[in-house]
Amino acid sequence: MGAVAAGVSLVAQIGLTALGEGNVFDLVMAVVGVVTLGVGAGITKATSVAVGKGVTAGKTAIQNATKVDLGKISKIRDAAIKIGRALGRQPRCGTPTSWATRSGRTG
């Protein structure tokens, strides 16, 4: 809608200037209006594309970092289970209990 209004304004200013009724400043301002409207649309599109790429890159970086962190945690967990088994303990699942309760040292 704004592009149509700017275009009509430019055509009207060209017509007025050609007939000697308009001034050059108004014509220049109409041209600037059309140009900045076009530049603004281009900037909006470029910004939208850049934001989309940034979101994708950020998502990928977070996924990769999470995979690395989970890999480290998995290795630590596996090592802890291996040590526990070497000590004759089985990994436990379910509700957590305190060490004192598990070892029979209550009260």
N, CA, C and O atoms as a GROMACS GRO file, in nm:
protein
  428
    1MET      N    1   0.082  -0.119   0.000
    1MET     CA    2   0.000   0.000   0.000
    1MET      C    3   0.087   0.126   0.000
    1MET      O    4   0.060   0.222  -0.072
    2GLY      N    5   0.193   0.122   0.083
    2GLY     CA    6   0.284   0.236   0.088
    2GLY      C    7   0.356   0.257  -0.043
    2GLY      O    8   0.382   0.370  -0.083
    3ALA      N    9   0.389   0.148  -0.112
    3ALA     CA   10   0.459   0.158  -0.240
    3ALA      C   11   0.369   0.224  -0.345
    3ALA      O   12   0.415   0.303  -0.427
    4VAL      N   13   0.242   0.191  -0.340
    4VAL     CA   14   0.147   0.250  -0.435
    4VAL      C   15   0.136   0.400  -0.411
    4VAL      O   16   0.139   0.480  -0.504
    5ALA      N   17   0.122   0.437  -0.284
    5ALA     CA   18   0.111   0.580  -0.250
    5ALA      C   19   0.236   0.656  -0.289
    5ALA      O   20   0.228   0.767  -0.342
    6ALA      N   21   0.354   0.597  -0.262
    6ALA     CA   22   0.479   0.664  -0.298
    6ALA      C   23   0.491   0.676  -0.449
    6ALA      O   24   0.538   0.778  -0.500
    7GLY      N   25   0.450   0.572  -0.522
    7GLY     CA   26   0.455   0.577  -0.668
    7GLY      C   27   0.362   0.682  -0.726
    7GLY      O   28   0.400   0.757  -0.816
    8VAL      N   29   0.241   0.689  -0.673
    8VAL     CA   30   0.144   0.790  -0.720
    8VAL      C   31   0.196   0.930  -0.690
    8VAL      O   32   0.184   1.021  -0.772
    9SER      N   33   0.252   0.946  -0.571
    9SER     CA   34   0.308   1.076  -0.533
    9SER      C   35   0.422   1.117  -0.627
    9SER      O   36   0.431   1.233  -0.668
   10LEU      N   37   0.507   1.022  -0.660
   10LEU     CA   38   0.618   1.052  -0.751
   10LEU      C   39   0.567   1.090  -0.889
   10LEU      O   40   0.614   1.187  -0.949
   11VAL      N   41   0.470   1.015  -0.941
   11VAL     CA   42   0.413   1.046  -1.073
   11VAL      C   43   0.348   1.185  -1.070
   11VAL      O   44   0.363   1.262  -1.165
   12ALA      N   45   0.277   1.215  -0.962
   12ALA     CA   46   0.213   1.347  -0.952
   12ALA      C   47   0.317   1.458  -0.946
   12ALA      O   48   0.299   1.563  -1.008
   13GLN      N   49   0.425   1.437  -0.872
   13GLN     CA   50   0.530   1.540  -0.863
   13GLN      C   51   0.601   1.558  -0.997
   13GLN      O   52   0.637   1.670  -1.034
   14ILE      N   53   0.621   1.448  -1.069
   14ILE     CA   54   0.682   1.460  -1.203
   14ILE      C   55   0.591   1.541  -1.294
   14ILE      O   56   0.637   1.629  -1.368
   15GLY      N   57   0.462   1.511  -1.288
   15GLY     CA   58   0.366   1.586  -1.371
   15GLY      C   59   0.363   1.733  -1.335
   15GLY      O   60   0.364   1.818  -1.424
   16LEU      N   61   0.359   1.764  -1.204
   16LEU     CA   62   0.356   1.905  -1.162
   16LEU      C   63   0.484   1.978  -1.202
   16LEU      O   64   0.479   2.093  -1.247
   17THR      N   65   0.598   1.912  -1.186
   17THR     CA   66   0.725   1.976  -1.221
   17THR      C   67   0.732   1.997  -1.373
   17THR      O   68   0.780   2.101  -1.418
   18ALA      N   69   0.686   1.901  -1.450
   18ALA     CA   70   0.688   1.914  -1.596
   18ALA      C   71   0.599   2.029  -1.643
   18ALA      O   72   0.629   2.093  -1.743
   19LEU      N   73   0.488   2.054  -1.570
   19LEU     CA   74   0.398   2.164  -1.608
   19LEU      C   75   0.442   2.298  -1.551
   19LEU      O   76   0.383   2.402  -1.579
   20GLY      N   77   0.548   2.293  -1.470
   20GLY     CA   78   0.598   2.418  -1.411
   20GLY      C   79   0.528   2.456  -1.283
   20GLY      O   80   0.553   2.566  -1.232
   21GLU      N   81   0.442   2.372  -1.229
   21GLU     CA   82   0.367   2.402  -1.108
   21GLU      C   83   0.436   2.350  -0.981
   21GLU      O   84   0.414   2.404  -0.872
   22GLY      N   85   0.517   2.249  -0.994
   22GLY     CA   86   0.584   2.191  -0.877
   22GLY      C   87   0.726   2.243  -0.866
   22GLY      O   88   0.777   2.308  -0.958
   23ASN      N   89   0.790   2.212  -0.752
   23ASN     CA   90   0.929   2.252  -0.740
   23ASN      C   91   1.018   2.129  -0.734
   23ASN      O   92   0.972   2.018  -0.710
   24VAL      N   93   1.146   2.150  -0.757
   24VAL     CA   94   1.241   2.041  -0.766
   24VAL      C   95   1.256   1.971  -0.630
   24VAL      O   96   1.273   1.849  -0.626
   25PHE      N   97   1.249   2.046  -0.520
   25PHE     CA   98   1.264   1.986  -0.388
   25PHE      C   99   1.156   1.880  -0.362
   25PHE      O  100   1.186   1.772  -0.313
   26ASP      N  101   1.031   1.912  -0.396
   26ASP     CA  102   0.923   1.815  -0.379
   26ASP      C  103   0.944   1.691  -0.466
   26ASP      O  104   0.916   1.580  -0.423
   27LEU      N  105   0.995   1.710  -0.587
   27LEU     CA  106   1.024   1.599  -0.676
   27LEU      C  107   1.134   1.511  -0.617
   27LEU      O  108   1.123   1.388  -0.617
   28VAL      N  109   1.240   1.574  -0.568
   28VAL     CA  110   1.351   1.499  -0.507
   28VAL      C  111   1.301   1.422  -0.385
   28VAL      O  112   1.339   1.306  -0.366
   29MET      N  113   1.217   1.483  -0.304
   29MET     CA  114   1.164   1.415  -0.186
   29MET      C  115   1.076   1.296  -0.225
   29MET      O  116   1.077   1.194  -0.155
   30ALA      N  117   1.002   1.307  -0.333
   30ALA     CA  118   0.920   1.195  -0.380
   30ALA      C  119   1.009   1.080  -0.428
   30ALA      O  120   0.980   0.963  -0.401
   31VAL      N  121   1.118   1.114  -0.498
   31VAL     CA  122   1.214   1.012  -0.544
   31VAL      C  123   1.278   0.944  -0.423
   31VAL      O  124   1.291   0.822  -0.419
   32VAL      N  125   1.318   1.024  -0.324
   32VAL     CA  126   1.379   0.969  -0.202
   32VAL      C  127   1.280   0.878  -0.130
   32VAL      O  128   1.319   0.774  -0.077
   33GLY      N  129   1.155   0.915  -0.128
   33GLY     CA  130   1.053   0.832  -0.065
   33GLY      C  131   1.040   0.696  -0.131
   33GLY      O  132   1.031   0.594  -0.063
   34VAL      N  133   1.040   0.693  -0.264
   34VAL     CA  134   1.030   0.566  -0.337
   34VAL      C  135   1.156   0.483  -0.315
   34VAL      O  136   1.148   0.362  -0.294
   35VAL      N  137   1.272   0.547  -0.319
   35VAL     CA  138   1.398   0.474  -0.302
   35VAL      C  139   1.408   0.416  -0.161
   35VAL      O  140   1.443   0.299  -0.145
   36THR      N  141   1.377   0.497  -0.060
   36THR     CA  142   1.388   0.446   0.078
   36THR      C  143   1.286   0.337   0.106
   36THR      O  144   1.311   0.247   0.186
   37LEU      N  145   1.170   0.345   0.041
   37LEU     CA  146   1.071   0.238   0.058
   37LEU      C  147   1.125   0.107   0.001
   37LEU      O  148   1.109   0.002   0.062
   38GLY      N  149   1.188   0.114  -0.114
   38GLY     CA  150   1.248  -0.005  -0.174
   38GLY      C  151   1.366  -0.057  -0.093
   38GLY      O  152   1.380  -0.178  -0.075
   39VAL      N  153   1.449   0.034  -0.044
   39VAL     CA  154   1.563  -0.006   0.039
   39VAL      C  155   1.515  -0.068   0.169
   39VAL      O  156   1.572  -0.166   0.216
   40GLY      N  157   1.411  -0.010   0.227
   40GLY     CA  158   1.356  -0.064   0.352
   40GLY      C  159   1.304  -0.206   0.335
   40GLY      O  160   1.323  -0.291   0.422
   41ALA      N  161   1.238  -0.231   0.223
   41ALA     CA  162   1.189  -0.367   0.196
   41ALA      C  163   1.307  -0.463   0.180
   41ALA      O  164   1.301  -0.576   0.228
   42GLY      N  165   1.412  -0.419   0.113
   42GLY     CA  166   1.531  -0.502   0.096
   42GLY      C  167   1.600  -0.531   0.228
   42GLY      O  168   1.643  -0.644   0.253
   43ILE      N  169   1.610  -0.429   0.312
   43ILE     CA  170   1.673  -0.446   0.444
   43ILE      C  171   1.590  -0.542   0.529
   43ILE      O  172   1.645  -0.626   0.600
   44THR      N  173   1.458  -0.529   0.522
   44THR     CA  174   1.371  -0.619   0.598
   44THR      C  175   1.391  -0.763   0.554
   44THR      O  176   1.399  -0.853   0.638
   45LYS      N  177   1.398  -0.786   0.425
   45LYS     CA  178   1.417  -0.922   0.373
   45LYS      C  179   1.554  -0.976   0.415
   45LYS      O  180   1.565  -1.090   0.459
   46ALA      N  181   1.659  -0.894   0.402
   46ALA     CA  182   1.793  -0.937   0.439
   46ALA      C  183   1.802  -0.968   0.588
   46ALA      O  184   1.866  -1.066   0.628
   47THR      N  185   1.738  -0.886   0.670
   47THR     CA  186   1.737  -0.910   0.814
   47THR      C  187   1.664  -1.038   0.847
   47THR      O  188   1.709  -1.116   0.932
   48SER      N  189   1.553  -1.062   0.782
   48SER     CA  190   1.476  -1.184   0.805
   48SER      C  191   1.558  -1.308   0.770
   48SER      O  192   1.557  -1.406   0.845
   49VAL      N  193   1.627  -1.304   0.659
   49VAL     CA  194   1.711  -1.417   0.618
   49VAL      C  195   1.825  -1.437   0.717
   49VAL      O  196   1.855  -1.550   0.756
   50ALA      N  197   1.889  -1.326   0.759
   50ALA     CA  198   2.001  -1.336   0.854
   50ALA      C  199   1.955  -1.392   0.988
   50ALA      O  200   2.025  -1.475   1.047
   51VAL      N  201   1.841  -1.349   1.035
   51VAL     CA  202   1.788  -1.401   1.162
   51VAL      C  203   1.758  -1.550   1.150
   51VAL      O  204   1.789  -1.628   1.240
   52GLY      N  205   1.699  -1.590   1.039
   52GLY     CA  206   1.671  -1.732   1.016
   52GLY      C  207   1.798  -1.816   1.017
   52GLY      O  208   1.801  -1.923   1.078
   53LYS      N  209   1.903  -1.768   0.950
   53LYS     CA  210   2.030  -1.840   0.949
   53LYS      C  211   2.092  -1.843   1.088
   53LYS      O  212   2.150  -1.943   1.129
   54GLY      N  213   2.079  -1.733   1.162
   54GLY     CA  214   2.133  -1.727   1.298
   54GLY      C  215   2.062  -1.825   1.390
   54GLY      O  216   2.127  -1.890   1.472
   55VAL      N  217   1.932  -1.835   1.378
   55VAL     CA  218   1.856  -1.929   1.461
   55VAL      C  219   1.897  -2.072   1.428
   55VAL      O  220   1.917  -2.154   1.517
   56THR      N  221   1.911  -2.102   1.299
   56THR     CA  222   1.952  -2.236   1.259
   56THR      C  223   2.092  -2.268   1.310
   56THR      O  224   2.116  -2.378   1.361
   57ALA      N  225   2.184  -2.172   1.297
   57ALA     CA  226   2.321  -2.195   1.345
   57ALA      C  227   2.323  -2.212   1.496
   57ALA      O  228   2.395  -2.298   1.547
   58GLY      N  229   2.246  -2.133   1.568
   58GLY     CA  230   2.240  -2.145   1.713
   58GLY      C  231   2.183  -2.278   1.756
   58GLY      O  232   2.233  -2.340   1.850
   59LYS      N  233   2.079  -2.322   1.689
   59LYS     CA  234   2.016  -2.451   1.720
   59LYS      C  235   2.116  -2.564   1.697
   59LYS      O  236   2.127  -2.656   1.779
   60THR      N  237   2.188  -2.558   1.587
   60THR     CA  238   2.287  -2.662   1.556
   60THR      C  239   2.399  -2.662   1.659
   60THR      O  240   2.443  -2.769   1.703
   61ALA      N  241   2.445  -2.544   1.699
   61ALA     CA  242   2.552  -2.536   1.798
   61ALA      C  243   2.507  -2.593   1.933
   61ALA      O  244   2.584  -2.664   1.999
   62ILE      N  245   2.386  -2.563   1.972
   62ILE     CA  246   2.334  -2.615   2.100
   62ILE      C  247   2.320  -2.766   2.093
   62ILE      O  248   2.354  -2.836   2.189
   63GLN      N  249   2.271  -2.818   1.981
   63GLN     CA  250   2.257  -2.963   1.967
   63GLN      C  251   2.394  -3.032   1.974
   63GLN      O  252   2.408  -3.136   2.038
   64ASN      N  253   2.493  -2.974   1.907
   64ASN     CA  254   2.626  -3.033   1.909
   64ASN      C  255   2.687  -3.029   2.048
   64ASN      O  256   2.747  -3.127   2.093
   65ALA      N  257   2.672  -2.917   2.118
   65ALA     CA  258   2.725  -2.905   2.253
   65ALA      C  259   2.657  -3.003   2.348
   65ALA      O  260   2.720  -3.061   2.436
   66THR      N  261   2.528  -3.020   2.330
   66THR     CA  262   2.453  -3.115   2.415
   66THR      C  263   2.500  -3.257   2.391
   66THR      O  264   2.515  -3.334   2.486
   67LYS      N  265   2.524  -3.293   2.265
   67LYS     CA  266   2.574  -3.427   2.234
   67LYS      C  267   2.709  -3.451   2.300
   67LYS      O  268   2.733  -3.558   2.355
   68VAL      N  269   2.797  -3.351   2.296
   68VAL     CA  270   2.929  -3.365   2.359
   68VAL      C  271   2.913  -3.381   2.509
   68VAL      O  272   2.976  -3.469   2.568
   69ASP      N  273   2.830  -3.297   2.571
   69ASP     CA  274   2.810  -3.305   2.716
   69ASP      C  275   2.749  -3.439   2.756
   69ASP      O  276   2.792  -3.500   2.854
   70LEU      N  277   2.650  -3.485   2.682
   70LEU     CA  278   2.587  -3.613   2.713
   70LEU      C  279   2.684  -3.728   2.694
   70LEU      O  280   2.680  -3.828   2.766
   71GLY      N  281   2.773  -3.715   2.595
   71GLY     CA  282   2.874  -3.818   2.575
   71GLY      C  283   2.969  -3.827   2.693
   71GLY      O  284   3.004  -3.937   2.737
   72LYS      N  285   3.010  -3.711   2.747
   72LYS     CA  286   3.098  -3.708   2.864
   72LYS      C  287   3.027  -3.768   2.986
   72LYS      O  288   3.084  -3.848   3.060
   73ILE      N  289   2.902  -3.728   3.005
   73ILE     CA  290   2.825  -3.779   3.119
   73ILE      C  291   2.807  -3.930   3.107
   73ILE      O  292   2.816  -4.002   3.206
   74SER      N  293   2.782  -3.978   2.986
   74SER     CA  294   2.763  -4.121   2.964
   74SER      C  295   2.891  -4.198   2.998
   74SER      O  296   2.885  -4.305   3.058
   75LYS      N  297   3.006  -4.143   2.959
   75LYS     CA  298   3.134  -4.210   2.990
   75LYS      C  299   3.158  -4.214   3.141
   75LYS      O  300   3.203  -4.315   3.194
   76ILE      N  301   3.128  -4.104   3.209
   76ILE     CA  302   3.145  -4.100   3.355
   76ILE      C  303   3.051  -4.200   3.422
   76ILE      O  304   3.091  -4.270   3.514
   77ARG      N  305   2.927  -4.205   3.375
   77ARG     CA  306   2.828  -4.299   3.430
   77ARG      C  307   2.874  -4.443   3.409
   77ARG      O  308   2.867  -4.525   3.501
   78ASP      N  309   2.920  -4.474   3.288
   78ASP     CA  310   2.966  -4.609   3.259
   78ASP      C  311   3.085  -4.647   3.347
   78ASP      O  312   3.093  -4.760   3.396
   79ALA      N  313   3.176  -4.553   3.367
   79ALA     CA  314   3.292  -4.579   3.454
   79ALA      C  315   3.248  -4.603   3.598
   79ALA      O  316   3.301  -4.691   3.666
   80ALA      N  317   3.150  -4.525   3.645
   80ALA     CA  318   3.101  -4.542   3.782
   80ALA      C  319   3.033  -4.677   3.800
   80ALA      O  320   3.051  -4.743   3.902
   81ILE      N  321   2.955  -4.718   3.700
   81ILE     CA  322   2.890  -4.849   3.706
   81ILE      C  323   2.996  -4.960   3.708
   81ILE      O  324   2.984  -5.057   3.782
   82LYS      N  325   3.099  -4.945   3.625
   82LYS     CA  326   3.206  -5.044   3.619
   82LYS      C  327   3.277  -5.056   3.754
   82LYS      O  328   3.305  -5.166   3.800
   83ILE      N  329   3.307  -4.943   3.817
   83ILE     CA  330   3.371  -4.943   3.949
   83ILE      C  331   3.278  -5.007   4.051
   83ILE      O  332   3.321  -5.087   4.134
   84GLY      N  333   3.149  -4.972   4.046
   84GLY     CA  334   3.052  -5.028   4.139
   84GLY      C  335   3.042  -5.179   4.125
   84GLY      O  336   3.034  -5.250   4.225
   85ARG      N  337   3.042  -5.227   4.002
   85ARG     CA  338   3.035  -5.372   3.980
   85ARG      C  339   3.161  -5.441   4.030
   85ARG      O  340   3.156  -5.552   4.083
   86ALA      N  341   3.275  -5.374   4.011
   86ALA     CA  342   3.401  -5.432   4.061
   86ALA      C  343   3.399  -5.442   4.212
   86ALA      O  344   3.464  -5.530   4.270
   87LEU      N  345   3.324  -5.354   4.278
   87LEU     CA  346   3.312  -5.358   4.423
   87LEU      C  347   3.197  -5.448   4.467
   87LEU      O  348   3.169  -5.460   4.586
   88GLY      N  349   3.130  -5.513   4.373
   88GLY     CA  350   3.023  -5.605   4.406
   88GLY      C  351   2.887  -5.540   4.422
   88GLY      O  352   2.798  -5.599   4.485
   89ARG      N  353   2.867  -5.422   4.368
   89ARG     CA  354   2.738  -5.353   4.378
   89ARG      C  355   2.669  -5.351   4.244
   89ARG      O  356   2.734  -5.350   4.139
   90GLN      N  357   2.539  -5.350   4.248
   90GLN     CA  358   2.460  -5.343   4.126
   90GLN      C  359   2.403  -5.201   4.112
   90GLN      O  360   2.368  -5.139   4.213
   91PRO      N  361   2.395  -5.150   3.990
   91PRO     CA  362   2.333  -5.018   3.973
   91PRO      C  363   2.188  -5.021   4.017
   91PRO      O  364   2.118  -5.120   3.996
   92ARG      N  365   2.143  -4.914   4.077
   92ARG     CA  366   2.006  -4.908   4.129
   92ARG      C  367   1.921  -4.814   4.047
   92ARG      O  368   1.969  -4.713   3.994
   93CYS      N  369   1.797  -4.848   4.037
   93CYS     CA  370   1.700  -4.763   3.967
   93CYS      C  371   1.584  -4.739   4.061
   93CYS      O  372   1.566  -4.814   4.157
   94GLY      N  373   1.508  -4.641   4.037
   94GLY     CA  374   1.390  -4.613   4.119
   94GLY      C  375   1.413  -4.492   4.207
   94GLY      O  376   1.485  -4.400   4.171
   95THR      N  377   1.349  -4.496   4.324
   95THR     CA  378   1.356  -4.380   4.412
   95THR      C  379   1.492  -4.372   4.479
   95THR      O  380   1.542  -4.474   4.527
   96PRO      N  381   1.553  -4.256   4.483
   96PRO     CA  382   1.684  -4.244   4.546
   96PRO      C  383   1.674  -4.256   4.698
   96PRO      O  384   1.578  -4.211   4.759
   97THR      N  385   1.774  -4.319   4.756
   97THR     CA  386   1.782  -4.330   4.902
   97THR      C  387   1.920  -4.282   4.944
   97THR      O  388   2.010  -4.271   4.861
   98SER      N  389   1.936  -4.254   5.070
   98SER     CA  390   2.066  -4.205   5.116
   98SER      C  391   2.166  -4.319   5.127
   98SER      O  392   2.126  -4.436   5.131
   99TRP      N  393   2.292  -4.287   5.132
   99TRP     CA  394   2.397  -4.387   5.143
   99TRP      C  395   2.381  -4.466   5.273
   99TRP      O  396   2.402  -4.587   5.275
  100ALA      N  397   2.346  -4.399   5.379
  100ALA     CA  398   2.332  -4.465   5.509
  100ALA      C  399   2.221  -4.570   5.504
  100ALA      O  400   2.236  -4.677   5.562
  101THR      N  401   2.112  -4.541   5.436
  101THR     CA  402   2.001  -4.636   5.427
  101THR      C  403   2.042  -4.755   5.340
  101THR      O  404   2.012  -4.870   5.374
  102ARG      N  405   2.110  -4.729   5.228
  102ARG     CA  406   2.152  -4.836   5.140
  102ARG      C  407   2.256  -4.928   5.204
  102ARG      O  408   2.258  -5.048   5.179
  103SER      N  409   2.341  -4.871   5.288
  103SER     CA  410   2.447  -4.952   5.349
  103SER      C  411   2.404  -5.018   5.479
  103SER      O  412   2.482  -5.091   5.540
  104GLY      N  413   2.280  -4.993   5.521
  104GLY     CA  414   2.228  -5.054   5.642
  104GLY      C  415   2.266  -4.980   5.769
  104GLY      O  416   2.248  -5.032   5.880
  105ARG      N  417   2.316  -4.861   5.754
  105ARG     CA  418   2.357  -4.781   5.871
  105ARG      C  419   2.249  -4.679   5.906
  105ARG      O  420   2.268  -4.559   5.884
  106THR      N  421   2.141  -4.722   5.957
  106THR     CA  422   2.033  -4.631   5.993
  106THR      C  423   2.034  -4.611   6.144
  106THR      O  424   2.078  -4.698   6.219
  107GLY      N  425   1.987  -4.499   6.185
  107GLY     CA  426   1.966  -4.470   6.326
  107GLY      C  427   2.087  -4.433   6.397
  107GLY      O  428   2.082  -4.405   6.517
   0.00000   0.00000   0.00000
